[in-house]
């Protein structure tokens, strides 16, 4: 054990916290030390512990990926379609028209709130994160959250009135139950 560097135990603890067994952690550290040795022949390494920690972390990830057979398993499209249909079998042209009309009403509701709120809402619904929207619009994340809250509140209020339920009816129904 005298040949082990002083930071060996820290690396071992680091990998054990990542869920590795002691033996696997030691193997990963040994592989990282080999990489340090090979890399160190051509280029001087300023911080060996940092190099080893980074290399061991990457090796740990690689090992995890190799041991997970489900990551690269090919699945026939028919199997996926059976579990989660890609196209709704009962979708009719009327359903499509109704969905488009609902979407148009939501656009109108959000236009009444503000154009920016509508843009933020639909950007988020299109898959953009709050951070991406904030960066694109050059505003803060909290502002994005406020616009989303306004949009959702306006949509909820619109849905209530569309269903013929007012706030008073909702309160009355809750107290009777």
HULIN-V825890 format. One line per field, one symbol per residue. ss: DSSP state (H for helix, E for strand, C for the rest). phi: phi as a letter, one per 20 degrees, with the letter a starting at -180 (. if undefined). burial: + if it has 16 or more other ideal C-beta (glycine too) atoms within 10 Angstrom, else -. Layout:
ss = ???
phi = ???
burial = ???
This chain:
ss = CCCCCCCHHHHHHHHHHCCCCHHHHHHHHHHHHHHHHHHHHHCCCCCHHHHHHHHHHHHHHHHHHHHCHHHCCCCCHHHHHHHCCCCCCCCCHHHHHHHHHHHHHHHHHHHHHCHHHHHHHHHHHCCCCHHHHHHHHCCCHHHHHHHHHHHHHHHHHHHHHHCCCCHHHHHHHHHHC
phi = .fefffegfffffgfffenefffffffffffffffffffffecfefcfffgffffffffffgffffedfffdfecffffffffcgfcffefdgfffffffffffffgffffffafffffffffffeoefgffffffelceffffffffffffffffffffffendefffffffffff
burial = -------+--++-++----+----+++++-+++-++--------------+++-+++-++---------------------------------------------+--++--+---+++++-++---+-+--++---------+--++-++--++--+-------------------
